[in-house]
Amino acid sequence: MDPETKEYLERILLGLTGKEDLEKLRQETKSNFRQLKEESKNQILEWKQEVKADLEQLKKGGSEGADPILKEFREGIQEIKAETRSAFDQAIQKMEALLQDIKEEREIQTANVREGASMDLSGLKDGMGGLRDGMKEVTEEVLFIKEKMKDGFVEVQAELGSMIRFSYADLERRFNALEARIKALEKMVFP
């Protein structure tokens, strides 16, 4: 049996992926990661625009009690931003490590095929299984982070809304008190 036929049969029987398959998997992984990163970026930009619109509406109200609210809101946003950046950096590092592992396994496979040495295919299958598990973990972690960010922004938006309602209620109470004083003064001045 010629070497090409033997190699083809071994691939079919053992389910071994070739260099092209690994490269295709690497490209798909990169593409999926870029798409997920872009979706997260777009969602964050949408949230940011909503928060800016709420802040502009708050500024138009001219409330004096809004400064501490805005300060607390900004601090909360900064904390969420730092956590998000940290989580994305970790996810990127894990993805780079996984891609490096794929590249190393591919290079090892290529070297073994060139030398004509027999390969321990079960080790490669275990490595691919570990790689799949690692990719699943990274995907689940990114989804968890995305959900956590969404919940955080919803919570911040709800808190900001309740703070705005509170500040308007406070302004209404002060306005009514001023009107009462003006009426009292008018009664004193114009008997």
C-alpha positions, 0 to 999 in steps of 0.5 A: 500500500502506498504512503498516501493511501495509508495516511488517508485511511489512518485519518479516516479511521482515527478521525485525525484532523489535518493541517488544513482542518486545524487552520480552518478551526483556528480561523473560525475561532478567531472569527467567532471571537472577533464577532463576539467582541464586536457585539459586546462593544456595540452593546456597551456603546448602546448602554453608554448612549442610553446613560448619556441621554439620561444624564443629559435629561438630568442636567436639563432638570437643573437639580442641586441634589444631582451632583452626589448622584452623578458622582456615585453613578460615575464611580459605579460606571468606572468600576463596571468598566474596570471589571469588564476590561479585566474580564475581556483581557483575561478572555483574550489571554486564554484565547491566545493561549488556546490558539498557541496550543493549536499552533504547537500541536499542528507543528508537532504533527507536521514534524512527525509526518515529515519524519515518518514517525508513528504518532500517538494519536490518542494523545492528540485526540486528548489534546483536541478534547482539552482544547474543545473544553477550554474553548467551551470554558472561555465561551461560557465565561464570556457569556457570563461576563456579558450577562453580568454587564447587562445586569449591572447596567440595568441595575445602574439604570434603575437606580439612576431612575429612582434617584431622579424621581427622588430628586424631583420629589425633593424639588417639588417639596421645596417649590411648594415651601417657597410658594407658601412663604411668598403667600405668607409675605404677601399677606404681611405686606398687603393686609 
